[in-house]
Amino acid sequence: MVEKRVLVVDDDVKTVELVKVYLSRDGYTVLTAYDGVEALRVARESDPDLIVLDLMLPDLNGLEVCRTLRHESDVPIIMLTAKTTDHDKLIGLDSGADDYVTKPFSPGELAARVRAVLRRLPGERGPVEIKLGQLTMNFAKREARLADTPLALTDIEFKLLGVLAREPDRVFSRGDLIEKALGYDFVGFDRTIDVHILNLRRKIEPTPNHPKYIKTVYGAGYKFVGGEQ
């Protein structure tokens, strides 16, 4: 089996080496970069399976790196930063990150987050392809289309949309969606789901502020209605 490649980006050499030790123990091939410009170069040349990305980087900060990569690929990104406020986390997730780990951190926990994010089982249950209204999702190919337009979804967005679309009209709580789509132990930041739903709506809804596909059920969660309403 081909080893997964993880790119670790941080301007602190000791942090990079520590994370590298733990990820190497898990069998990953670890690539490294120490600033934003180098991170983009290595990511483009090596096509990693996941990126651990520090927010505060010289030359080009982590948010800009994340936004740039999101225009080019759906590689999972775990943001690593000393900033701890909800606002900072929302900015990181809104830029396209899939998870957020704050410093100081346990390298063992970070390694567990990497393992969890890298679990890719989008077609583990249900049909290989579903079609609801103008939305088509092919889980084997990991493709989503709206009418004839391909959707550039992140890994989390694809999984989240898949969970909702497999069971239209079912209301999923944030806890349900965290468990089924995010796939890692959640630590009290349920607005993570709200951010991913917001980003997903921007990509699939004709009018994101008045969604016809992903409806909010106030006090309960979200449901997919297939755009029929």
C-alpha positions, -999 to +999 in steps of 0.1 A: +000+000+000+013+034-009+022+055+021+001+087+026+021+119+023+016+147+049+031+181+044+039+199+077+043+236+075+056+257+104+084+283+108+095+267+141+120+239+133+114+221+166+077+220+160+081+206+125+106+179+138+083+169+167+053+165+144+074+147+119+085+121+145+049+113+155+036+111+119+065+090+108+057+065+135+023+062+120+038+053+087+033+086+068+058+101+045+064+135+060+072+165+038+082+198+053+081+236+046+090+266+068+072+295+051+042+301+030+059+304-004+078+271+002+045+255+014+028+263-019+058+251-039+060+218-021+022+212-021+021+218-059+051+196-066+043+167-042+005+166-042+003+156-005-027+137+010-030+162+039-014+194+051-007+205+086-005+243+082+006+269+108-014+301+107+015+325+114+041+321+087+067+344+072+063+358+036+028+344+031+006+336+061-013+303+066-047+318+057-034+330+023-018+296+017-050+279+026-071+301+004-047+297-025-047+259-022-085+258-020-086+273-055-063+245-067-072+213-048-094+197-021-064+185-001-075+182+036-059+210+057-054+210+095-047+245+107-021+248+135-020+280+155-015+298+188-047+318+182-075+304+203-106+326+200-138+314+183-133+343+158-099+331+148-111+295+144-140+307+122-116+326+100-094+295+097-123+272+088-139+298+065-106+300+046-110+263+038-094+244+066-109+211+076-098+211+113-081+234+138-056+225+165-043+252+189-008+256+203+004+243+227-008+210+214-003+173+221+016+157+192-003+125+199-036+143+195-025+160+163-015+126+149-049+112+159-066+141+140-044+134+110-055+097+110-091+107+114-092+133+086-074+108+063-101+082+067-119+084+034-149+062+032-174+083+012-190+053-005-191+029+025-229+027+026-257+033+002-256+037-036-225+046-056-244+075-072-274+096-062-294+122-081-317+146-064-331+174-086-302+189-103-276+176-079-256+144-087-231+128-064-208+099-074-192+085-043-169+061-061-154+090-082-159+115-054-176+139-078-205+163-073-223+182-100-251+207-100-268+204-134-238+203-157-215+223-134-188+204-114-187+214-077-153+221-062-159+208-028-134+202+000-133+167+015-154+177+045-179+195+023-183+165+001-188+142+031-212+166+047-233+170+015-232+132+011-246+126+046-274+151+040-283+140+005-283+103+012-313+109+035-333+139+021-358+155+045-341+139+075-330+165+101-294+160+113-283+177+144-248+193+145-237+163+166-249+139+140-231+158+112-199+161+133-199+123+139-207+113+103-188+139+083-159+153+103-149+119+116-129+129+146-135+134+184-152+168+187-140+191+214-168+216+220-168+238+189-201+230+173-200+261+151-175+242+130-205+226+112-221+260+107-190+272+089-189+242+066-226+245+059-221+282+050-192+274+027-213+246+011-242+268+005-220+294-012-211+266-037-244+249-044-271+275-036-283+300-063-290+324-034-270+313-003-290+336+021-322+319+009-312+282+005-334+258-014-312+227-009-298+228+026-325+240+050-319+251+086-343+235+111-341+260+140-332+244+173-326+210+156-300+211+128-301+209+090-318+189+063-315+184+025-347+191+006-335+185-030-342+220-042-379+212-048-391+240-026 
